[in-house]
Amino acid sequence: QVQVVESGGGLVQPGGSLRLSCAASGIIFSNYIMAWYRQAPGKQRELVAFITTGSYSSYEDPVKGRFTISRDNAKSTVYLQMNSLKPEDTAIYFCNSYDSNWRRYGNWGQGTQVTVSS
């Protein structure tokens, strides 16, 4: 069964940085698209960024130029480097795996809380 475990969240001041990690198991990691999502209080979960098997990356407008997604297939881990953080980035961050048809594999994990506040 596919499992993902997110980590690296925390409390950071506006303008600060965090690096999130997501370790996946139960899949041949290199064969899957990996995506980061976030869910703010009272809002629906939204896509933040994804990275393909060929390491092509894409970002939603609110995070373009500030966040960087990367993957380490040897470690079955995807990362999200978040710079210039803003209070509106406050959310629980989740990751998951998808095949080439964007079918999700695995259950949602617990996520990791990111709080941006002075």
C-alpha positions in Angstrom: 0.0 0.0 0.0 1.3 3.4 -0.9 2.1 5.7 2.0 3.5 9.2 2.2 4.9 10.9 5.2 5.3 14.7 5.2 7.7 16.6 7.5 9.6 19.8 7.8 6.8 22.2 8.7 7.0 24.7 11.6 6.5 28.3 12.6 8.4 30.9 10.6 8.4 34.7 10.3 7.3 36.4 7.1 10.1 36.4 4.6 11.6 33.2 6.1 12.2 29.8 4.5 11.3 26.2 5.2 12.1 23.0 3.4 9.4 20.3 3.4 10.1 16.6 2.7 7.7 13.9 1.7 8.9 10.3 1.8 6.9 7.7 -0.2 6.8 4.0 0.1 5.0 1.2 -1.6 5.6 2.5 -5.1 8.4 2.6 -7.7 8.9 6.2 -6.8 10.6 7.2 -10.1 7.6 6.1 -12.1 5.2 8.6 -10.5 4.4 12.3 -10.7 4.7 13.8 -7.2 2.6 16.8 -6.1 2.4 19.1 -3.1 -1.0 20.4 -2.0 -2.0 22.7 0.9 -5.1 23.3 2.9 -5.7 26.5 4.8 -8.2 26.7 7.6 -11.7 26.9 6.2 -10.5 26.4 2.6 -10.4 23.5 0.2 -7.2 21.6 -0.5 -5.3 23.2 -3.4 -2.5 22.2 -5.7 0.8 24.0 -5.0 3.3 22.3 -7.4 4.1 19.1 -9.1 7.1 17.4 -10.6 7.0 14.8 -13.3 9.0 11.6 -13.7 11.3 13.6 -16.0 11.7 16.3 -13.4 9.6 18.9 -15.2 8.1 21.1 -12.6 5.0 23.3 -12.5 3.8 25.8 -9.9 0.5 27.6 -9.1 0.6 31.3 -9.4 0.6 32.2 -5.7 4.0 30.4 -5.2 5.7 31.0 -8.5 9.2 32.4 -8.0 9.2 31.6 -4.3 8.8 27.8 -4.0 10.9 25.1 -5.7 9.9 21.4 -5.9 12.5 18.7 -6.4 12.8 15.0 -6.1 15.4 12.4 -5.1 14.4 9.1 -6.7 17.1 7.2 -4.8 15.5 8.3 -1.5 11.9 8.1 -2.7 11.5 11.6 -1.5 10.1 14.8 -2.9 11.0 18.2 -1.4 9.4 21.7 -1.4 11.8 24.6 -0.8 9.7 27.5 0.3 11.3 31.0 0.4 10.0 34.5 1.0 7.1 33.0 3.0 4.0 35.0 3.5 1.2 34.8 6.1 -1.1 33.5 3.3 1.1 30.5 2.9 -0.1 29.3 6.3 -1.6 25.8 5.8 -1.2 22.1 6.2 0.9 20.8 3.4 0.3 17.4 1.9 2.0 15.4 -0.9 0.8 12.5 -3.0 1.7 10.4 -6.0 0.0 10.2 -9.4 0.4 8.2 -12.6 0.6 9.7 -16.0 -3.2 10.0 -16.2 -3.3 11.8 -12.9 -4.8 9.0 -11.0 -3.9 9.3 -7.4 -2.1 6.5 -5.7 -2.1 6.2 -2.0 -4.0 7.7 0.8 -3.5 11.2 2.1 -1.0 11.5 4.9 -1.2 13.6 8.0 0.5 16.5 6.3 2.8 19.0 7.9 1.7 22.3 9.4 3.3 25.5 8.1 2.6 28.7 10.0 3.9 32.0 8.8 3.5 34.7 11.5 5.4 37.4 13.3 
